[in-house]
Amino acid sequence: MEEPLISIIMPAYNSEKYIAESILSVIAQQYLNWELIVIDDSSLDNTVNIVREFADKDSRIKLFINKNNFGVAKARNKGIDVSSGEWLAFLDSDDIWQKEKLSKQFEVIVKETAGFVFTGVEYINEEGKPFKGNHEIPQKVSYKELKRHNAIACSSVLLKKEYFANLRMRTGNLHEDYATWLEILKNGKTAYGVNEPLLVYRLYRSSRSGNKLKTFVMTYNAFRAVDIGALSAVYYTICHVLASVNKYSKILT
């Protein structure tokens, strides 16, 4: 059976410090039939030259350059628009995949006839040193469960491109990936989890001590974007924040 093509979408902005490591983790995948679409969002550093060096050596790596900085949601949307694969994956330019990430997800796709698969996460700091805890995830996530807590890390996702036939990531002051997963599962889909830390996520000091009110507002706006009423959106945002606090307390101990 021929492996279907996976389009991996990587937005990048001033990513020279980590992007080579991210790209190398894609090249190392046991699953071979992929294309890596890097959308440079008008970087001011050496990001473009680094990506070009990889693209010159591997035809599966494709670089697109935005003349202006449009933000991560529009960069991912552009990647979706130019992609050729039957399946889509997302990888941020400072995150890393374990080499068996895509192959293990496809095992679940075949076993469960799944269209949406995500994985567990290991967390590292800016210097690449791991935190002690991992992000444990459930075997399945429904729309009802997702509303209470977003267990789905964007860089861990593999899903059918057909889900984006009439859908794109939203722009604005919201968690655009969370709103996207809510929109997909709202239509009766189920997300399946691989409870192994196949994604290595870089956690920054600024994100750990960031503006809690901003996070609350962005989560609330994600719920409102998928037509959840204001009172329900407040309730689910509180559930989400409490679940996130519990998650990070385990990771950072």
Residue, then its C-alpha position, 0 to 999 in steps of 0.5 A: m500500500e502506497e503511503p499517502l502524501i502528507s503536507i506539513i505546514m510550517p509558519a516561520y518568522n525570525s526563526e533562525k535559532y531553531i528552524a534547522e532543528s525543526i526541519l531536521s526532525v521532519i527529514a528524519q521521519q520514518y514516514l517518507n511521503w511528505e512535503l514540507i511547506v515553509i511559509d516565511d512571514s517576512s522574516l528579518d533574520n537569516t530564516v530564509n537562507i537556512v530554509r533555502e539550503f535545505a530546499d536545495k538539497d531536498s525537493r520535498i521542502k518548499l519555501f514560500i515568502n510573504k512580502n509582509n508579515f500577516g501572522v501565524a494564522k494567515a501563514r498556515n492558511k496559505g500553506i493549506d492553500v498551496s498544499s498537495g497532500e491528502w493529509l495535513a500536519f502542522l509544525d511550528s518552527d521551534d518545535i521538534w518531532q520524534k522520528e516515529k511521529l507520523s508513522k505511529q499516527f498512521e497506525v492509528i489512522v488505519k486501525e481506527t479509520a480515523g481522520f484526526v490524530f494528535t499526540g502527547v507532548e514533551y516540553i523543553n526550555e529555550e536551551g533544549k533542556p527537558f522539563k520533568g513532566n509530559h502531557e498525557i492525553p486521552q485516547k479519544v476527544s469529542y467536541k464536548e470534551l474539547k470544550r472543557h480542555n484543549a488537549i490537542a497541541c497544534s504541532s502534534v496534529l495530523l488530519k484529513k485535508e478535506y476538513f479544510a474544504n470550507l474552513r480556514m484558521r481564523t485571524g484575530n485575538l483568539h487561539e486560532d488552532y483551538a477554534t479550528w479543532l472545535e469547528i471540526l469536532k463540532n461537526g461530529k468528528t472525533a480526534y484520536g490520541v497517541n499517548e506518547p510524547l512524539l512532539v517536543y514543544r519549546l516552552y518559553r519563560s515569557s509564555r510561562s509568566g505571560n498575561k493570564l487575562k490575555t490568555f483568558v480573552m483569547t480562549y473566550n474568543a475561540f469559543r465565541a468564534v464557533d458560535i458558543g453563547a457568551l455565558s457558556a463561553v465564560y464557563y468553558t473558558i474557566c474550565h479550560v484555564l483550570a485544566s491548563v493550570n493543572k497540566y502545567s503544574k505537573i509539567l513544571t514540577 
